[in-house]
Every structure is written in structure tokens, then in C-alpha cells.
């Protein structure tokens, strides 16, 4: 990695030049000569982009801002994208804009802020962004975040064309907010500088109401969002196929080979993975969020792969398949897998418009409770097991969650509108039952220990029922075996 500009030092001794180079005295950047500074100011072509088309979601973001405006009339609303976060010393994590900001603007760059100023007719939206790097003061080549180092930014004029929102210089915003009057709300947790400028103008309770509204607004997806989720799922399906094709190489290395294989697909076809991939082989499959991915991959074991591609607009898939590493389930593995499949079938069937959100979880849990009673792992009857929640020793987690720009989307929504709410067309959620027998669980026969199975699909609620967005991947044990054999042939 190139280092930022520092004064040059000779590698070896050499004769002194006839006239020493004149360095800038009292300049902002010691070690830069006046001549070099002047040279870097000029001789650059005009790269302004013209005739830009709005981003695909611009119409949808305008409608979303209108809904937000109607909910909070007469109030100034401030929604930051967030800032870069330091990874170590002078390197940063890859930036990901806040979901609230991206949802309302379509812009994904750091330091951006959307402000809705109240007017007599609603609100006037302005997107505050960093403009092009200044060539006069040397910022574009001397600052670590200058365009020469990190790449070209869109000009404010270009941004207006792309996002359909008037754009201004974000460096002027903090002072403007300090001078603002009237009620203000801000989405907290993303930009400390913006929050500091509003310290005496906002309250935690009012800001939380804004966050809740923006979370609940995402419960029902529009056609653009559904298409993006399908795109994410389709890339994810191809990523799972990639993994199956290289399982023999993963056996020679570790779970990291699986993680890297899927990551390549995510970066080639999307923005990134939507969350840390779970590439859990053998007993690691019983750890719900196994993301260390540093264990062995052995023939005869199961691989629980929970992964999702995130699109360039930040919509993510979330899919899980449990695969026999050598392509064939053992009898006991198949027994457990088929039980989870049966539970998932019951859960998916319960995803219906007008149904309760909890219905699919209850349906899947009932099937799994029946199975563990049937296998003699817990004493029945099933109603007793469910009433006491005894099956949860091995089912562990909820059977699904909303999906969208966050893998666990709409997390700030109120209980009454989410987990106690009613399903509506346009909602997208996961159905993902599982059974997990820990390697040290002495309450089950030894042959069960270390087996973990989860099957997860992304389900769209439709007008007449549901649609499995991830049905490009097989789900029955027989189909999984046939699919794996076809990819390895």
C-alpha cells in the first residue's frame, strides 16, 4: 500500500545541487516545494460528467421521502450516511452507508447527510455531500482522503442529477444545524459531528420515533426492492454452486476455502457478502453463528453453509443449506435433515397474507417437537413439550426474520407491528428451522452428537400465498444429493 506524501530523502549520499530547492515556508504541507504545489494546481482536464440518468430507485426514494415528510410535518429531519471507521492506524474498514440514508436517497458515499427542511407545503430535501477535491489548496493529492488517493467523487451537480435531490457541501452543514430553529429529529449512531451540532435541539425519545418509523416503513417491499432481493438470491445460488464444485479442495485446506469461494461470487456480482458467511463443517454446524471458519472439512461430515450476496444497492440474500461433504447423507444425517425439511415445509405453508407473523415459527416448532418425541429424546406428549419449550434445547433460535437492506431487517420496528403483526403482500422473510445436537450433549445418544442441520429460504408474501425466492437451490435430501452429484460430474 502506498504511503501518503512525505518529504523526499535521498537513498544515498550525492553532491549538493547548485541551488537548494526552495521549500514552502509557513505552508500547510511542509516538504512540498512552491514549484510542485503550483504545478499540481493546473494542467488537469475537465472531467465533469453530463447527461447522467437518475439511479434506478430514484422514483422510489422520492416516494419514501414523501411518506417521511407526511409523518413528521413541520420538523427538520436529519439522516446521516455515517463516516469511515478506522480498522487500524491509518487504514479504514470498507464503508457501508446507513440503511436509513441509503433507503431514502440511493446514495452510498461516506459523510453524506440527508436533511428535510420543513416548508409550508411539506419538506424540502437536500443531500449534503463532499464536493470534488479542491485542487487549489492541494487537498486532492495531499489529503489521505483526496481523490488522487481514494478515487474520483461525483460533483454536487452530478449528484443532483443522479439522486434527484438538490446537493450542497456537507462541510457547511454543522454550522447551519447549530443555527437552525424549530423541532429537529436525527437518526443517531452514525455521525458524531452532526449529532454534536444538534445536542441542544434533539431528544432521545423523539429521535427513536424517527428510527422506528423508518424501520417499519421497510416492512413491505416495493417492486424495486423485491427485484433487488431476487438478484441477491440468484447470485447466492450461484455462490452455493461454486462451493459444491470445490469441496474436494476445501477438504485439503479448511472452511476458509469455502468462505473465500463464496466471497469471490459476492464481490464479482454484488457489493459484498450481506453478513459474515457461516461455513460450519462437522460439529461447528451446531454453533449458530460460526464465522471463524478455520476448521477442517472432512468427508462423512455435514457442511452447514449460511451465506448471502449483497447487491450494489445493499439488499442481501440469506440462505442456508446443509450439505453432505462427500455428497451422500448417512442414515442418521438424513433422518435429522428430513425432519428439518418437514418443519420448513410446514413453516413456509404458514406464510400467508393475513396470517400472523408468528404462525410459521409455531408450525415449524411443532414438527420438530414431534420428531424429538418420536425419537425418544424427550418425553411427550408434544403439547407438553411445546408448552414448556423443551424442544428449544435443540432448536435454539427463532424460525425466521424480516429480510432487506439489513439481513435482520426492520429491527427497530415495534413488537406489535413486527413479531405480533400480520403478514402483508410485499413482506420478505426467512424460514429457517434447525436442529443442533452439541458435541458435548449427554442427553442424546452419542451418534447424534455433533450433527447440526439448518435449511433456510427467502420467502416473499404474495397476494395469494408466498413465493420462494431461493427455490433455485434444492431442498429435499434426495434432490441435494442429485444436485451435488451433477455439479461434481
C-alpha positions in Angstrom: 0.0 0.0 0.0 1.3 3.4 -1.0 2.2 5.7 1.9 0.9 9.3 2.0 3.3 12.0 0.7 6.3 12.7 2.9 9.3 14.9 2.2 11.8 13.0 -0.1 15.1 11.7 1.4 18.0 10.6 -0.8 18.7 6.9 -0.8 22.5 7.5 -0.9 24.8 10.4 -0.5 25.1 12.7 -3.5 26.6 16.0 -4.3 24.6 19.1 -3.2 22.7 20.8 -6.0 24.0 24.1 -7.2 20.9 25.8 -5.7 18.9 24.2 -2.9 15.2 23.6 -3.8 13.1 26.4 -2.2 10.7 24.8 0.2 7.4 26.3 1.2 7.8 28.2 4.5 4.7 28.5 6.7 2.7 26.3 4.3 0.2 23.7 5.3 2.3 20.9 3.9 6.0 21.0 4.9 8.3 19.4 2.5 6.3 20.4 -0.6 8.1 23.0 -2.8 6.2 26.0 -4.1 7.0 24.9 -7.6 5.4 21.4 -7.1 2.4 22.9 -5.3 1.8 25.3 -8.3 2.3 22.5 -10.8 -0.3 20.3 -9.1 -2.9 23.1 -9.3 -3.2 23.1 -13.1 -2.9 21.0 -16.2 -5.9 18.8 -15.4 -8.7 18.0 -17.9 -12.3 18.9 -17.2 -13.9 15.6 -16.2 -17.4 16.8 -15.3 -20.0 14.2 -16.4 -23.0 15.4 -18.3 -26.3 13.8 -19.3 -26.4 11.5 -16.3 -29.5 9.4 -15.8 -31.1 9.1 -12.3 -30.3 6.0 -10.3 -32.9 3.2 -10.9 -34.5 3.7 -7.5 -34.8 7.5 -7.6 -38.6 7.4 -8.0 -39.0 5.1 -5.1 -36.7 7.1 -2.8 -38.8 10.2 -3.7 -41.9 8.4 -2.6 -40.3 7.2 0.6 -39.2 10.8 1.5 -42.8 12.0 0.8 -44.1 9.4 3.3 -41.5 10.5 5.9 -42.5 14.1 5.3 -46.1 13.4 5.9 -45.3 11.6 9.2 -43.3 14.5 10.7 -44.8 17.7 9.4 -43.1 21.0 10.5 -40.0 19.2 11.8 -36.4 19.3 10.5 -35.3 15.7 9.8 -31.6 14.8 9.6 -30.5 11.3 8.3 -26.7 10.8 8.1 -24.9 8.2 6.0 -22.1 7.8 8.5 -18.3 8.2 8.4 -15.3 6.0 7.8 -14.3 3.8 10.7 -10.6 3.1 11.5 -9.6 -0.5 11.2 -6.0 0.0 12.4 -3.7 3.0 12.4 -4.3 4.7 9.0 -6.5 2.1 7.3 -10.3 2.1 7.3 -13.0 -0.5 7.1 -14.8 -0.6 3.8 -17.6 2.0 4.1 -21.3 1.0 4.1 -23.9 3.7 4.3 -26.6 3.6 7.0 -29.6 1.8 5.8 -31.9 4.7 6.6 -29.9 7.1 4.5 -29.5 4.7 1.6 -33.2 3.8 1.7 -34.2 7.5 1.3 -31.5 8.6 -1.2 -29.9 5.8 -3.1 -26.5 7.4 -2.4 -23.9 5.2 -0.7 -21.0 7.5 0.0 -19.4 8.4 3.3 -20.1 11.6 5.2 -23.4 12.3 3.3 -26.4 13.7 5.2 -30.0 14.0 4.0 -31.9 16.9 5.5 -35.6 17.5 5.2 -36.3 21.2 5.9 -40.0 21.9 6.8 -41.9 24.2 4.5 -45.5 25.3 4.2 -46.0 22.6 1.6 -44.2 19.8 3.4 -40.4 19.5 3.3 -37.6 20.5 1.0 -35.0 17.7 0.7 -31.2 18.5 0.4 -28.5 15.9 0.2 -25.2 17.2 1.8 -22.1 15.6 0.3 -18.4 16.1 0.0 -17.8 18.0 -3.3 -14.9 17.2 -5.7 -11.5 17.6 -4.1 -10.1 21.1 -4.2 -7.1 21.4 -6.5 -6.2 25.0 -5.4 -5.4 24.1 -1.8 -3.8 20.7 -2.7 -6.5 18.6 -0.8 -7.0 16.3 -3.8 -3.4 14.9 -3.7 -2.1 15.8 -0.2 -5.0 14.5 1.9 -5.3 10.8 2.6 -9.0 11.1 1.5 -8.2 13.2 -1.5 -9.4 12.0 -4.9 -5.9 11.1 -6.1 -5.7 8.6 -3.2 -9.2 7.1 -3.0 -10.8 7.9 -6.4 -13.0 10.5 -8.0 -16.1 11.7 -6.3 -19.2 12.9 -8.1 -19.6 16.7 -8.2 -22.6 18.2 -6.5 -24.1 18.9 -9.9 -23.7 15.3 -10.9 -25.1 14.1 -7.6 -28.2 16.2 -8.1 -28.8 14.5 -11.5 -28.2 11.0 -10.1 -30.4 11.2 -7.0 -32.9 13.8 -7.9 -32.2 15.9 -4.8 -30.6 19.3 -4.6 -27.0 18.9 -3.3 -24.8 21.1 -1.1 -21.4 21.0 0.6 -21.6 18.8 3.7 -18.8 20.8 5.4 -21.2 23.7 5.8 -23.9 21.7 7.4 -22.8 21.5 11.1 -22.9 25.3 11.4 -26.2 25.5 9.6 -27.7 23.0 12.0 -26.3 24.8 15.1 -28.1 27.9 13.9 -31.4 26.1 13.0 -34.6 26.8 14.9 -37.7 24.7 15.4 -38.1 21.0 16.2 -35.4 18.6 14.9 -35.0 14.8 14.8 -31.9 12.9 13.8 -31.1 9.3 13.2 -28.4 8.6 15.8 -25.4 6.4 15.9 -23.8 7.2 12.5 -22.2 10.7 12.6 -21.0 12.1 15.9 -20.2 15.5 14.3 -23.8 16.0 13.1 -25.1 14.8 16.5 -22.9 17.3 18.3 -24.2 20.1 16.2 -27.8 19.2 17.4 -27.0 18.4 21.1 -29.4 21.1 22.5 -32.1 20.6 19.8 -33.0 16.9 20.0 -34.2 14.3 22.5 -33.6 10.6 22.5 -37.3 9.8 22.7 -38.2 11.9 19.6 -35.2 10.5 17.7 -36.2 7.0 18.4 -39.7 7.7 16.9 -37.9 8.6 13.7 -35.8 5.5 13.7 -38.9 3.3 14.4 -40.8 4.9 11.5 -38.0 4.3 9.1 -37.7 0.7 10.3 -41.4 0.0 9.9 -41.5 1.7 6.5 -39.3 -1.1 5.2 -41.6 -4.0 6.4 -43.3 -4.0 3.0 -41.0 -4.0 0.0 -41.8 -2.2 -3.3 -41.1 -3.8 -6.7 -37.6 -2.4 -6.9 -36.7 -3.9 -3.6 -38.2 -7.3 -4.5 -36.2 -7.3 -7.7 -33.0 -6.5 -5.9 -33.6 -9.3 -3.3 -34.2 -11.7 -6.2 -31.0 -10.6 -7.8 -29.2 -11.1 -4.5 -30.7 -14.6 -4.1 -29.8 -15.6 -7.7 -26.2 -14.6 -7.1 -26.2 -16.6 -3.8 -27.5 -19.7 -5.6 -24.5 -19.4 -8.0 -22.2 -19.0 -5.0 -23.5 -22.2 -3.4 -22.9 -24.0 -6.7 -19.3 -22.6 -6.7 -18.8 -24.1 -3.2 -20.0 -27.6 -4.1 -17.7 -27.7 -7.1 -14.6 -27.1 -4.9 -15.5 -29.2 -1.8 -12.6 -31.6 -2.6 -10.2 -28.6 -2.4 -11.8 -27.4 0.8 -11.1 -30.8 2.3 -7.4 -30.3 1.6 -7.5 -26.9 3.4 -10.2 -25.7 5.7 -13.6 -23.9 6.0 -11.7 -20.8 4.8 -11.6 -22.2 1.3 -15.4 -22.3 1.3 -15.7 -18.8 2.7 -13.3 -17.5 0.1 -15.1 -19.2 -2.7 -18.4 -17.7 -1.9 -16.9 -14.3 -1.2 -15.5 -14.3 -4.8 -19.0 -14.6 -6.2 -20.3 -11.9 -3.8 -17.6 -9.4 -4.9 -17.9 -10.2 -8.6 -21.7 -10.0 -8.8 -22.5 -7.8 -5.9 -21.2 -5.3 -3.4 -20.1 -7.8 -0.7 -21.5 -10.6 1.4 -24.5 -9.4 3.4 -23.1 -10.7 6.6 -20.2 -12.9 7.8 -20.6 -16.2 6.0 -21.1 -19.3 8.2 -19.1 -22.1 6.7 -19.6 -24.7 9.5 -18.3 -28.2 8.9 -18.8 -31.1 11.3 -19.6 -30.2 14.9 -19.1 -26.5 14.1 -22.6 -26.7 12.5 -24.1 -26.7 15.9 -22.7 -23.2 16.6 -25.3 -20.9 15.3 -23.0 -18.1 14.2 -19.8 -19.9 13.5 -17.9 -17.3 11.5 -14.3 -18.2 12.4 -14.4 -20.6 9.5 -11.0 -22.1 10.4 -11.9 -25.7 11.0 -11.3 -28.9 8.9 -13.7 -30.1 6.2 -14.0 -33.9 6.4 -15.6 -36.5 4.2 -18.6 -38.0 6.0 -19.4 -34.8 7.9 -22.0 -32.2 7.1 -21.4 -28.7 6.0 -23.8 -26.0 7.1 -23.4 -23.1 4.7 -25.3 -19.9 5.7 -24.4 -17.1 3.3 -25.8 -14.3 1.2 -24.7 -12.0 -1.6 -25.4 -8.2 -1.1 -26.3 -6.3 -4.2 -24.8 -2.9 -5.1 -27.9 -1.3 -3.7 -27.3 -3.1 -0.3 -30.1 -5.7 -0.5 -29.0 -9.0 0.8 -30.0 -12.7 0.5 -29.9 -15.0 3.5 -29.8 -18.7 2.5 -28.7 -21.9 4.3 -28.2 -25.4 3.0 -26.7 -28.3 5.0 -24.7 -30.5 2.6 -23.0 -33.9 3.0 -19.4 -33.1 2.2 -18.9 -36.4 0.3 -22.2 -36.0 -1.5 -24.2 -38.6 0.4 -26.1 -38.4 3.7 -25.7 -41.1 6.3 -28.9 -42.7 7.6 -28.9 -40.6 10.8 -27.9 -37.4 9.0 -30.7 -38.0 6.5 -33.2 -38.6 9.4 -32.3 -35.3 11.0 -32.2 -33.4 7.7 -35.6 -34.8 6.6 -37.1 -33.7 9.9 -35.8 -30.1 9.5 -37.1 -30.2 5.9 -40.5 -31.3 7.0 -40.5 -28.5 9.6 -39.5 -25.9 7.0 -42.3 -27.1 4.7 -44.8 -26.5 7.5 -43.3 -23.1 8.2 -43.4 -22.0 4.5 -47.0 -23.2 4.2 -47.9 -20.9 7.1 -46.6 -17.8 5.3 -49.8 -16.3 4.0 -51.2 -12.8 3.7 -53.4 -12.0 6.6 -51.7 -14.6 8.7 -49.9 -13.9 12.0 -46.2 -13.4 11.7 -45.6 -16.0 14.5 -47.6 -18.7 12.6 -44.6 -20.0 10.6 -42.4 -20.3 13.7 -45.1 -22.2 15.6 -45.8 -24.5 12.7 -42.1 -25.4 12.3 -41.5 -25.8 16.0 -44.5 -28.2 16.3 -43.0 -30.5 13.7 -39.6 -30.5 15.4 -41.1 -31.2 18.8 -43.0 -34.2 17.3 -39.7 -35.5 15.9 -37.7 -35.4 19.1 -40.6 -37.0 21.0 -40.8 -39.7 18.3 -37.0 -40.3 18.6 -37.2 -40.6 22.3 -35.0 -37.6 23.1 -37.7 -36.0 25.3 -40.8 -37.4 27.0 -44.1 -36.3 25.4 -46.8 -35.6 24.8 -46.0 -32.9 22.2 -48.3 -30.3 23.7 -46.4 -30.6 27.0 -43.1 -30.2 25.2 -44.3 -27.1 23.4 -45.8 -25.6 26.5 -42.6 -25.9 28.4 -40.4 -25.1 25.4 -38.4 -28.3 25.9 -37.6 -28.6 22.2 -35.6 -25.4 22.4 -32.6 -27.3 23.8 -32.1 -28.5 20.2 -34.0 -25.9 18.0 -32.4 -22.9 19.8 -33.5 -20.0 17.6 -36.5 -18.3 16.1 -37.6 -19.7 12.7 -37.0 -16.6 10.7 -36.8 -12.8 10.4 -37.6 -10.0 8.0 -35.0 -9.5 5.2 -34.0 -6.5 3.2 -31.2 -4.0 3.4 -30.2 -5.5 6.7 -30.0 -9.3 7.0 -32.2 -8.9 10.1 -34.2 -6.1 8.6 -36.6 -3.7 10.3 -35.1 -4.4 13.7 -36.3 -1.2 15.3 -39.9 -1.9 14.4 -42.4 -2.1 17.3 -43.3 -5.6 18.6 -47.0 -5.0 17.7 -46.1 -4.3 14.0 -43.5 -7.0 13.6 -43.4 -10.2 15.6 -47.0 -9.7 16.8 -48.1 -8.3 13.5 -49.9 -9.6 10.4 -48.2 -10.6 7.2 -48.9 -8.5 4.1 -48.0 -8.9 0.4 -44.6 -7.5 -0.2 -43.0 -8.6 3.0 -39.9 -10.8 2.6 -38.8 -13.1 5.4 -36.6 -16.1 6.0 -38.0 -19.5 7.1 -35.0 -21.4 8.7 -35.7 -24.2 11.2 -32.9 -26.2 12.6 -31.8 -29.0 14.9 -28.5 -28.8 16.7 -27.0 -31.6 18.8 -24.0 -30.3 20.6 -20.9 -32.4 20.7 -21.0 -32.4 24.5 -24.7 -33.0 24.9 -25.0 -36.1 27.1 -28.8 -36.1 27.0 -28.8 -37.5 23.4 -27.4 -40.8 22.1 -23.7 -40.4 21.1 -24.4 -40.9 17.4 -26.5 -37.6 17.3 -23.7 -35.5 18.9 -22.1 -33.0 16.6 -24.9 -33.1 14.0 -26.3 -29.7 13.1 -28.8 -29.0 10.3 -30.5 -25.8 9.1 -32.4 -25.2 5.9 -33.2 -21.5 5.1 -35.0 -19.9 2.3 -36.1 -16.3 1.5 -39.9 -16.1 1.2 -42.0 -13.3 -0.4 -45.5 -12.9 0.8 -47.8 -12.6 -2.3 -51.4 -11.7 -2.8 -52.4 -15.4 -2.9 -49.8 -17.0 -0.7 -46.0 -16.9 -1.0 -43.1 -17.3 -3.4 -39.8 -18.9 -2.5 -37.2 -16.6 -4.0 -34.4 -19.1 -3.3 -36.1 -22.1 -4.9 -33.2 -22.3 -7.4 -31.5 -24.5 -4.7 -32.7 -28.0 -3.9 -34.2 -28.7 -0.5 -35.1 -32.4 -0.2 -32.3 -34.7 0.9 -32.6 -36.7 -2.4 -32.5 -33.6 -4.5 -29.5 -32.3 -2.6 -27.6 -35.4 -3.3 -28.5 -35.4 -7.0 -27.6 -31.7 -7.4 -24.3 -32.2 -5.8 -23.5 -35.2 -8.0 -24.4 -33.2 -11.1 -22.1 -30.4 -10.1 -19.2 -32.7 -9.4 -19.5 -34.8 -12.6 
